[in-house]
Amino acid sequence: MPQYKTILTISLILVLLAEFAAIMGIFSQNGNGETQIKSVRNTTVSVYGRGIYRDMPNDVAPQGIAQDYVTLFIGIPLLLYALIKAQNESIRDRLFLAGVLAYFMLTYLFWMAMCMYNDLFLIYVILAGLSLNAFLLVILHLPPKRVKSAFLDRIPRKSAGWFLILTTIFVGGLWLSIILPSILYGRYPKELYHFTTLIVQAMDLAYFLPFGFVSGVLLLKKSPWGYLFASVYLVLLSLLMAALLAKFVYMRSLGFEVGVPQLAMMSVILLGAVYFSINVFKGIAH
């Protein structure tokens, strides 16, 4: 792969810093525990009060910890595996590497923008930058026409395309169900806590959900860009859904209320993402 040594160097630094950030997120415990604060909107917010995520809301900090577990035990091993496999000129392995790097890029973009300021802020900034640059170096050396030519006809193209379209519409609908009532009825959504804005919902609706939707549409149309984008997005979606499911399970274990329908729906999306990832990548000839 062109620029492989550069990608390898960037990614190994990424691995070391991500491992450090995840371990700190999981095991740091300094602080006095849960406390109550007043937000600028004069609402009472319970903050976690311990470790790196001590200034995060009490029911949001555990979600960060749960994703740190996924990053440490799934994301990092997959990135190392992808780096080893991507030494050759295989389109399949390079697409997989791009998908895993996209997970790190998205994760630390959110950590950088959403986590309350803490001692790891510069680490989050560096991780977001490294993962973006490594992702671009991989993706820019994947010509769409060459990618499409590597695919066999037996991949579940139509069902994978519709899966991406319907999944992005569903998640977009969830976010709009939070945003629209607050606009229509003039009240702040509870998901704001003491944040400045709805960062996750904003970035998803502005960037990542449209990317997934367009990827599905282009795949249905047999566009070379569809084969490229959909492959990467399916890997990204698999890792994100694994992290989201881990968040729900961890929160339930701590006594927070998480609905069974939410768990069921996220499980279905995770299984769908993994299923289509496996079958799409099996259909790449080289």
Secondary structure as GFF3:
##gff-version 3
##sequence-region A 1 286
A	DSSP	alpha_helix	4	27	.	.	.	ID=ss1
A	DSSP	beta_strand	35	38	.	.	.	ID=ss2
A	DSSP	beta_strand	44	47	.	.	.	ID=ss3
A	DSSP	alpha_helix	61	70	.	.	.	ID=ss4
A	DSSP	pi_helix	71	75	.	.	.	ID=ss5
A	DSSP	alpha_helix	76	85	.	.	.	ID=ss6
A	DSSP	alpha_helix	91	114	.	.	.	ID=ss7
A	DSSP	alpha_helix	121	139	.	.	.	ID=ss8
A	DSSP	alpha_helix	144	149	.	.	.	ID=ss9
A	DSSP	alpha_helix	157	185	.	.	.	ID=ss10
A	DSSP	three_ten_helix	190	192	.	.	.	ID=ss11
A	DSSP	alpha_helix	199	203	.	.	.	ID=ss12
A	DSSP	pi_helix	204	208	.	.	.	ID=ss13
A	DSSP	alpha_helix	209	220	.	.	.	ID=ss14
A	DSSP	alpha_helix	224	253	.	.	.	ID=ss15
A	DSSP	alpha_helix	260	282	.	.	.	ID=ss16
###
